[in-house]
Amino acid sequence: MHPEAPCAVRPATSGDASLICALLNEIDTIETGRPETDLHSVEADLRHPEVDLALDSWLAFDGDRLVAYALVWDESQGERVDADHYVLPGHEAAGERLLALAEARAADRARANGASRAVVHLHLNAEPTTDLDMMARRGWRRVRRYHVMTRPLPASGPGLEASEPPAGLELRDCRDEPDRRRAHALIQETFAEHFDHQPRTYEQWLDDIGGGDRVDWSLVWIASVGAEDAAVLFSRDDRRSMAWIGNIGVRRSFRGRGVAGYLLRHAFAVYAGRGRDTIGLGVDTQNETGALRLYQAHGMDTHYAVDTWEVVLPAGVAVG
């Protein structure tokens, strides 16, 4: 095996979105069998107000070819910092160099927040192109597993017909601004106890989803029973590969009444009617509300698994 040539590293710019998207789709194809990344998602990451591209992003090149990419951002304003890391096979040295830079920057951001340590999280495919031996050597460990689940949406079939809602339940969409704000509040409430949830203001949430103008708010629904809002389903139809359910959240007092199942079936029927052939979502396999069983009961199967990796670093201390 020939040793790797030294790589050239520079920060990303907003003009690199297409280049980064192509790299991510090349890695997606290796890891999952097909491209999964849309350009607008990369663009949203690069323009996110919590990212300073000059300090929080890195591109590694082998000659003119982009071979690795990393990004750091901070939602907690405390010790928790997030990172992305992607590298092509055969470029392990470039991958480790970018990971070291991301670790050092995460430690700096935690220190700037007044924290004594940085708790850094990184999501990787369960069988990633990233060198897992290198991750372990640098002190990273797996702390959680998620499944990306999908199901086909034929034009008709079991589970796709309009079903009757639970007694007294009504749906409304979120085309009106007050309902968008209510959807945000419901997501914050119903996900507050979930692993790794970070509280977000309404404005921060809009930044996280790529801006309110990127969302078709007719595909975000609030379920109410009488005068009380019971649940929310946030979905979007701007992915090439599939329709996507970002959140299903049911308030504690309304759980066990079939609300989540009805919202799921409603989404299936709506997207089948829009001509989509596949719908997907992500689920924490340790979710205590039984979400994984619910999705399996509705015909969803695991497309691939994603692991959350964690490293704990002294804040502001350089790592090599």
Phi, psi and chi 1 to 4 in degrees:
 res  aa     phi    psi   chi1   chi2   chi3   chi4
   1 MET       -  130.2  179.3  179.8  -67.2      -
   2 HIS   -80.9  139.6  -62.4  -69.5      -      -
   3 PRO   -65.7  152.9   23.9  -33.0      -      -
   4 GLU   -70.5  142.9  -70.5  179.9   50.3      -
   5 ALA   -73.0  149.6      -      -      -      -
   6 PRO   -56.5  139.5  -22.2   33.1      -      -
   7 CYS   -98.0  153.1   61.2      -      -      -
   8 ALA   -94.4  134.4      -      -      -      -
   9 VAL  -123.8  135.8  174.9      -      -      -
  10 ARG  -148.4  162.4   66.2  166.5  172.9   83.6
  11 PRO   -67.7  156.5  -15.9   28.9      -      -
  12 ALA   -79.3  158.0      -      -      -      -
  13 THR  -125.7  167.2   69.8      -      -      -
  14 SER   -61.1  -26.3   57.7      -      -      -
  15 GLY   -74.1   -6.4      -      -      -      -
  16 ASP   -91.1    4.2  -69.0  -45.0      -      -
  17 ALA   -56.5  -45.4      -      -      -      -
  18 SER   -64.8  -40.3  -65.3      -      -      -
  19 LEU   -63.0  -45.1 -173.7   64.9      -      -
  20 ILE   -65.8  -42.4  -65.2  167.9      -      -
  21 CYS   -59.6  -41.5 -172.9      -      -      -
  22 ALA   -63.4  -41.2      -      -      -      -
  23 LEU   -62.0  -46.8  172.1   69.3      -      -
  24 LEU   -63.1  -37.8  -90.6   52.7      -      -
  25 ASN   -71.6  -31.5  -83.5  -41.4      -      -
  26 GLU   -64.1  -42.1 -174.5  174.2   -5.1      -
  27 ILE   -69.9  -41.5  -67.7  171.0      -      -
  28 ASP   -53.4  -45.5  -71.7  -17.8      -      -
  29 THR   -63.5  -37.9  -57.8      -      -      -
  30 ILE   -66.2  -42.9  -64.5  168.5      -      -
  31 GLU   -84.6  -36.0  -66.0  178.3  -18.6      -
  32 THR  -120.8   -9.7   73.6      -      -      -
  33 GLY    95.7   -4.8      -      -      -      -
  34 ARG  -160.4  156.4   66.4 -176.6 -174.2 -174.1
  35 PRO   -66.8  137.4   21.9  -30.4      -      -
  36 GLU  -123.6   -8.3  -55.5  -85.0   -5.2      -
  37 THR  -101.7  131.9  -55.2      -      -      -
  38 ASP  -101.4  146.7  -69.7  -61.6      -      -
  39 LEU   -57.8  -40.4  178.4   60.3      -      -
  40 HIS   -63.8  -28.7   68.4   79.0      -      -
  41 SER   -67.5  -41.7  -62.4      -      -      -
  42 VAL   -65.8  -43.4  177.8      -      -      -
  43 GLU   -59.7  -40.7  -69.2  171.5  -22.7      -
  44 ALA   -64.0  -40.4      -      -      -      -
  45 ASP   -61.9  -42.9  -70.9  -16.3      -      -
  46 LEU   -72.7  -25.1  -64.3  179.4      -      -
  47 ARG  -103.3    6.9   68.0  169.0 -178.7 -102.8
  48 HIS   -61.3  133.9 -161.5  -72.5      -      -
  49 PRO   -65.1  -16.8   19.0  -30.3      -      -
  50 GLU   -89.6    6.6  -68.3  169.7   -0.7      -
  51 VAL  -117.6  126.1  171.1      -      -      -
  52 ASP  -102.5  102.4 -179.6  -18.2      -      -
  53 LEU   -56.7  -35.2  -71.0  178.1      -      -
  54 ALA   -63.8  -26.7      -      -      -      -
  55 LEU  -113.1  -23.1  -61.6  173.6      -      -
  56 ASP  -111.0    7.6  -64.1  -33.5      -      -
  57 SER  -138.7  151.1   68.6      -      -      -
  58 TRP  -147.1  137.0  -57.5  -91.4      -      -
  59 LEU  -120.1  134.8  -56.7  178.5      -      -
  60 ALA  -114.8  133.5      -      -      -      -
  61 PHE  -120.1  140.0  -67.4   85.8      -      -
  62 ASP  -105.4   98.2  178.6    2.6      -      -
  63 GLY    65.8 -123.4      -      -      -      -
  64 ASP   -93.3   -1.6  -66.7  -28.4      -      -
  65 ARG   -94.2  125.8 -174.1 -173.6 -172.9 -161.9
  66 LEU   -72.0  124.6  178.5   63.5      -      -
  67 VAL  -120.7  -13.2  -62.5      -      -      -
  68 ALA  -156.0  152.9      -      -      -      -
  69 TYR  -149.1  138.8  162.8   63.6      -      -
  70 ALA  -142.1  152.3      -      -      -      -
  71 LEU  -147.8  143.5 -174.5   74.5      -      -
  72 VAL  -125.9  139.9  166.9      -      -      -
  73 TRP  -147.5  163.6   69.4   98.9      -      -
  74 ASP  -133.5  106.5  167.6   23.7      -      -
  75 GLU   -96.2  -21.4  -65.5 -177.3   -3.8      -
  76 SER   -85.1  -24.6   75.3      -      -      -
  77 GLN    58.2   25.8  -57.3  -58.6  -57.3      -
  78 GLY  -141.6 -133.5      -      -      -      -
  79 GLU   -85.1  -21.5   66.8  178.2   20.9      -
  80 ARG   -80.5  123.5  -91.0  -77.1  -67.4  108.6
  81 VAL  -130.9  143.8 -177.8      -      -      -
  82 ASP  -109.6  153.2  -70.5  -74.7      -      -
  83 ALA  -142.2  151.7      -      -      -      -
  84 ASP  -114.1  148.2  -84.6  -18.0      -      -
  85 HIS  -152.3  125.8 -178.4  -90.5      -      -
  86 TYR  -136.9  137.2  -57.4   89.4      -      -
  87 VAL  -150.6  142.1   59.9      -      -      -
  88 LEU   -78.5  148.0  -72.7  172.2      -      -
  89 PRO   -56.4  144.6  -22.8   33.0      -      -
  90 GLY    87.8   -0.1      -      -      -      -
  91 HIS  -126.9   46.1  -63.4  -83.1      -      -
  92 GLU   -64.0  -36.8  -72.1   76.4   15.5      -
  93 ALA   -64.6  -41.9      -      -      -      -
  94 ALA   -63.2  -40.7      -      -      -      -
  95 GLY   -61.9  -43.6      -      -      -      -
  96 GLU   -68.6  -36.7 -177.6  163.7    9.2      -
  97 ARG   -61.0  -43.9 -178.3  176.1  175.1 -173.1
  98 LEU   -68.7  -36.2  -67.0 -158.4      -      -
  99 LEU   -64.7  -40.3 -173.6   62.7      -      -
 100 ALA   -62.5  -40.8      -      -      -      -
 101 LEU   -64.4  -41.0  -69.9  167.1      -      -
 102 ALA   -65.3  -41.0      -      -      -      -
 103 GLU   -61.1  -46.2  -70.1  170.3   -4.0      -
 104 ALA   -62.9  -41.0      -      -      -      -
 105 ARG   -67.6  -39.6  176.1   57.4  176.4  161.2
 106 ALA   -60.7  -41.5      -      -      -      -
 107 ALA   -63.2  -40.6      -      -      -      -
 108 ASP   -63.1  -41.6  -75.6  -16.3      -      -
 109 ARG   -66.8  -39.7  -66.0 -159.2   66.9  163.0
 110 ALA   -64.0  -41.5      -      -      -      -
 111 ARG   -61.7  -41.2  177.9  173.1   52.7   82.4
 112 ALA   -63.6  -25.9      -      -      -      -
 113 ASN   -81.8   -3.2  -69.2  -21.7      -      -
 114 GLY    88.8    9.9      -      -      -      -
 115 ALA   -87.6  153.4      -      -      -      -
 116 SER   -89.4  -11.2   61.8      -      -      -
 117 ARG  -148.9  162.1   64.6  177.9 -168.4  169.6
 118 ALA  -112.4  126.6      -      -      -      -
 119 VAL  -106.0  104.0  179.6      -      -      -
 120 VAL  -102.8  131.7 -169.7      -      -      -
 121 HIS  -116.4  142.4  -78.5 -171.5      -      -
 122 LEU  -141.4  131.2  168.8   66.1      -      -
 123 HIS   -98.1  127.9  -63.3  -66.2      -      -
 124 LEU  -132.5  145.5  -67.9  176.1      -      -
 125 ASN   -53.7  147.0 -172.9  -77.3      -      -
 126 ALA   -60.9  -24.0      -      -      -      -
 127 GLU  -126.5   76.0  -62.6 -179.1    4.8      -
 128 PRO   -87.9  166.5   34.2  -35.9      -      -
 129 THR   -76.5  -21.1   57.2      -      -      -
 130 THR   -65.3  141.8  -63.1      -      -      -
 131 ASP   -73.7  108.7 -178.7   -5.8      -      -
 132 LEU   -73.0  -28.9  -63.1 -174.4      -      -
 133 ASP   -63.5  -39.2  -70.6  -22.1      -      -
 134 MET   -64.3  -42.2  176.9  -88.3  -67.6      -
 135 MET   -58.2  -48.1  -64.0  -77.9  -67.0      -
 136 ALA   -63.6  -40.7      -      -      -      -
 137 ARG   -62.0  -31.9  173.5  166.7   48.8   79.4
 138 ARG   -87.2    4.6  -61.6 -172.8   68.0   84.3
 139 GLY    96.1    6.8      -      -      -      -
 140 TRP   -79.0  149.7  -68.7   79.9      -      -
 141 ARG  -143.5  150.8   64.7 -172.2 -177.4   96.0
 142 ARG   -73.3  134.2  -67.8 -176.2 -177.0   91.9
 143 VAL  -124.6  -11.5  -66.0      -      -      -
 144 ARG  -162.0  152.5 -153.0   74.0  165.4 -169.8
 145 ARG  -126.3  137.5  172.0  155.2  -71.7 -169.4
 146 TYR  -119.0  150.4  -64.5   83.2      -      -
 147 HIS  -112.3  132.9  -76.8  177.1      -      -
 148 VAL   -89.2  116.5  172.4      -      -      -
 149 MET  -111.8  143.9  -54.2 -173.2   73.1      -
 150 THR  -136.1  163.1   61.6      -      -      -
 151 ARG  -149.0  149.1   68.4  154.9  -72.7  167.8
 152 PRO   -72.0  153.0   25.0  -31.9      -      -
 153 LEU  -124.0   77.7  -65.6  177.3      -      -
 154 PRO   -65.3  166.3   23.9  -32.3      -      -
 155 ALA   -59.3  -27.7      -      -      -      -
 156 SER  -154.3  163.9   61.5      -      -      -
 157 GLY   148.4  176.0      -      -      -      -
 158 PRO   -57.1  131.6  -22.7   32.4      -      -
 159 GLY    86.1   -5.9      -      -      -      -
 160 LEU  -104.9  -13.1  -64.9 -178.2      -      -
 161 GLU   -74.2  153.5   66.2  -80.4   -3.1      -
 162 ALA   -61.4  127.8      -      -      -      -
 163 SER  -107.9  159.4   60.2      -      -      -
 164 GLU   -75.4  134.9  -72.7  -63.5  -41.7      -
 165 PRO   -73.3  158.7   27.9  -34.9      -      -
 166 PRO   -55.2  153.1  -24.8   34.2      -      -
 167 ALA   -53.2  127.5      -      -      -      -
 168 GLY    81.9   -1.3      -      -      -      -
 169 LEU   -88.6  135.3 -173.6  141.6      -      -
 170 GLU  -130.4  149.5  -64.5 -177.6   -6.2      -
 171 LEU  -111.7  145.7  -70.5 -173.8      -      -
 172 ARG  -138.0  149.9   68.5 -177.6 -171.8  -85.4
 173 ASP   -89.9 -178.7   65.4   36.5      -      -
 174 CYS  -117.5   37.8  -66.4      -      -      -
 175 ARG   -68.9  -23.0  -80.1  177.9  -85.4 -156.9
 176 ASP   -91.3  140.4  -66.5  -26.5      -      -
 177 GLU   -54.0  -44.2  177.0   72.7   10.5      -
 178 PRO   -58.5  -35.4  -25.5   35.9      -      -
 179 ASP   -73.1  -30.6  -72.9  -38.0      -      -
 180 ARG   -63.7  -44.0  -60.4  178.7 -167.5 -175.3
 181 ARG   -64.6  -36.3  -68.7 -178.3  174.6  -85.3
 182 ARG   -68.5  -39.0 -175.6   60.3 -179.7  143.4
 183 ALA   -59.7  -44.2      -      -      -      -
 184 HIS   -58.9  -47.3  160.0  -99.8      -      -
 185 ALA   -61.7  -38.8      -      -      -      -
 186 LEU   -67.7  -39.5  -72.9  166.0      -      -
 187 ILE   -63.2  -44.5  -70.4  170.7      -      -
 188 GLN   -60.6  -41.7  -65.8  -61.1  -57.5      -
 189 GLU   -68.9  -48.3  176.1 -175.1  -17.2      -
 190 THR   -77.6  -17.9   56.8      -      -      -
 191 PHE  -105.9    6.3  -78.1   82.1      -      -
 192 ALA   -59.1  -33.8      -      -      -      -
 193 GLU   -96.4    3.3  -62.8  178.1    0.2      -
 194 HIS   -75.7  151.6  -74.8 -143.8      -      -
 195 PHE   -56.3  130.5  173.7   76.3      -      -
 196 ASP    68.9   13.2 -137.4    9.7      -      -
 197 HIS   -67.4  134.1  172.7   75.8      -      -
 198 GLN  -114.4  121.9  -58.3  -66.1  -32.9      -
 199 PRO   -57.3  137.1  -21.6   33.0      -      -
 200 ARG  -133.6  137.9  -53.0  -66.9  -80.1  161.9
 201 THR   -71.0  169.4   66.1      -      -      -
 202 TYR   -59.6  -44.0  177.8   67.0      -      -
 203 GLU   -66.1  -40.0  -70.3   73.1   19.2      -
 204 GLN   -64.1  -40.5  -71.3  171.8  -32.7      -
 205 TRP   -61.1  -43.0  178.9   63.1      -      -
 206 LEU   -60.1  -40.3  -68.8 -179.8      -      -
 207 ASP   -62.3  -40.5  -71.0  -29.2      -      -
 208 ASP   -62.9  -34.2  -65.8  -16.8      -      -
 209 ILE   -93.5   12.6   60.7  177.9      -      -
 210 GLY    89.0    9.7      -      -      -      -
 211 GLY   100.5  143.2      -      -      -      -
 212 GLY   -61.4  -25.4      -      -      -      -
 213 ASP   -75.2  -10.4   58.8  -19.0      -      -
 214 ARG   -86.7  -11.4  -69.0  -75.7  -31.2  172.8
 215 VAL  -104.8  135.5  176.9      -      -      -
 216 ASP   -87.2  101.1 -178.7  -15.6      -      -
 217 TRP   -72.1   -9.2  -66.9   98.8      -      -
 218 SER   -73.4   -9.4   70.3      -      -      -
 219 LEU  -106.2   16.8  -60.2  171.9      -      -
 220 VAL  -117.9  122.9 -178.0      -      -      -
 221 TRP  -123.7  141.5  -60.0  -71.9      -      -
 222 ILE  -110.6  130.7  -66.2  172.2      -      -
 223 ALA  -100.4  131.9      -      -      -      -
 224 SER  -127.5  151.6   59.9      -      -      -
 225 VAL  -124.3  110.1  177.9      -      -      -
 226 GLY    63.8 -129.2      -      -      -      -
 227 ALA   -90.5    0.3      -      -      -      -
 228 GLU  -105.4  134.1  -89.4 -163.8  -82.9      -
 229 ASP   -77.9  130.5  -68.0  -30.4      -      -
 230 ALA  -105.7  -32.2      -      -      -      -
 231 ALA  -163.1  167.0      -      -      -      -
 232 VAL  -141.3  144.4   60.9      -      -      -
 233 LEU  -128.6  120.9 -174.2  148.9      -      -
 234 PHE  -105.8  122.0  177.0   89.1      -      -
 235 SER  -136.4  166.6   71.5      -      -      -
 236 ARG  -149.4  154.1   55.3 -164.4  -47.7  159.7
 237 ASP  -123.4   35.4 -163.3   18.2      -      -
 238 ASP  -113.7   17.3   56.1   -2.7      -      -
 239 ARG   -99.5  140.0  -65.7 -170.3  176.9 -163.3
 240 ARG   -68.7  -40.3  -71.8  176.7  -61.9  168.0
 241 SER   -77.1  -29.0   59.2      -      -      -
 242 MET  -170.8  160.1   67.5 -173.5   75.0      -
 243 ALA   -70.2  154.3      -      -      -      -
 244 TRP  -136.2  130.1 -174.6 -104.7      -      -
 245 ILE   -99.5  112.5  -63.3  173.1      -      -
 246 GLY   -81.6  -39.3      -      -      -      -
 247 ASN  -147.6  138.5  -55.5   99.1      -      -
 248 ILE  -127.3  115.0  -58.8 -179.9      -      -
 249 GLY  -126.3  126.5      -      -      -      -
 250 VAL  -116.4  129.9 -178.8      -      -      -
 251 ARG   -64.1  146.2  -59.8  176.3   74.9 -171.4
 252 ARG   -52.9  -42.0 -174.6  176.3  -63.1  -85.2
 253 SER   -71.6  -10.2   60.2      -      -      -
 254 PHE  -110.8    5.2  -69.2   94.2      -      -
 255 ARG   -74.7  152.0  -67.6  172.7 -173.0  168.0
 256 GLY    82.6   10.5      -      -      -      -
 257 ARG  -111.1    7.7  -57.6 -168.5 -163.4 -178.6
 258 GLY    84.7   10.8      -      -      -      -
 259 VAL   -68.0  -47.5  175.8      -      -      -
 260 ALA   -62.8  -41.5      -      -      -      -
 261 GLY   -62.8  -40.2      -      -      -      -
 262 TYR   -64.6  -43.8  173.9   71.1      -      -
 263 LEU   -60.8  -40.1  -78.5  169.8      -      -
 264 LEU   -63.2  -48.2 -162.0   60.2      -      -
 265 ARG   -64.5  -36.2  -66.0 -171.0  -61.1  -85.7
 266 HIS   -61.3  -44.8  178.5   75.4      -      -
 267 ALA   -62.7  -42.3      -      -      -      -
 268 PHE   -56.3  -48.4  -68.2  168.1      -      -
 269 ALA   -65.0  -42.1      -      -      -      -
 270 VAL   -63.2  -46.8  167.5      -      -      -
 271 TYR   -72.4  -32.7  -79.8  104.0      -      -
 272 ALA   -61.5  -40.4      -      -      -      -
 273 GLY   -66.6  -24.5      -      -      -      -
 274 ARG   -85.6   -0.6  -67.6  170.4   68.7   92.9
 275 GLY    89.0    7.7      -      -      -      -
 276 ARG   -75.2  143.1  -64.0  -52.0  -58.9 -106.3
 277 ASP  -102.7   -7.7   59.6    8.5      -      -
 278 THR  -146.9  145.1  -52.9      -      -      -
 279 ILE  -132.2  145.3 -167.8  165.3      -      -
 280 GLY  -141.4  169.0      -      -      -      -
 281 LEU  -162.9  167.7   50.9   74.1      -      -
 282 GLY  -113.0  142.7      -      -      -      -
 283 VAL  -139.0  137.4   59.2      -      -      -
 284 ASP   -72.3  120.7  179.4   -6.1      -      -
 285 THR   -68.4  -14.3   58.1      -      -      -
 286 GLN  -102.9   12.9  -65.0  175.9 -118.1      -
 287 ASN   -57.5  126.3 -175.7  -59.4      -      -
 288 GLU   -84.5   -3.8  -64.0  178.4   -5.3      -
 289 THR   -87.5   -2.0   65.2      -      -      -
 290 GLY    82.6   20.8      -      -      -      -
 291 ALA   -61.5  -40.5      -      -      -      -
 292 LEU   -59.9  -44.5 -179.9   59.8      -      -
 293 ARG   -64.5  -37.9  -66.2 -171.3  -60.1  -85.1
 294 LEU   -61.2  -46.8  171.3   71.2      -      -
 295 TYR   -67.2  -39.4  -57.2  145.6      -      -
 296 GLN   -63.0  -40.0  -69.8  170.1  -26.5      -
 297 ALA   -65.8  -21.1      -      -      -      -
 298 HIS  -100.7   23.0  -78.7   75.6      -      -
 299 GLY    82.5   15.1      -      -      -      -
 300 MET   -93.1  138.1  -55.9 -165.7   79.9      -
 301 ASP  -121.3  158.2  -65.8  -44.8      -      -
 302 THR   -71.0  124.4  -60.8      -      -      -
 303 HIS   -86.9  -46.8  175.8   31.8      -      -
 304 TYR  -163.2  166.8   59.6   88.1      -      -
 305 ALA  -110.6  149.2      -      -      -      -
 306 VAL  -127.8  133.8  174.1      -      -      -
 307 ASP  -106.4  140.6  -68.9  -36.4      -      -
 308 THR   -89.4  123.3  -60.8      -      -      -
 309 TRP  -104.8  146.7  -73.2   74.4      -      -
 310 GLU  -133.8  141.4  178.1 -178.7  -82.4      -
 311 VAL  -135.0  143.2   69.5      -      -      -
 312 VAL  -112.2  122.6  179.5      -      -      -
 313 LEU  -124.0  145.2  -54.9  167.5      -      -
 314 PRO   -61.7  133.2  -17.6   29.4      -      -
 315 ALA   -64.9  127.6      -      -      -      -
 316 GLY    79.7    5.8      -      -      -      -
 317 VAL   -96.8  126.6  176.3      -      -      -
 318 ALA   -64.7  142.7      -      -      -      -
 319 VAL  -122.3  151.0  -69.5      -      -      -
 320 GLY  -127.1      -      -      -      -      -
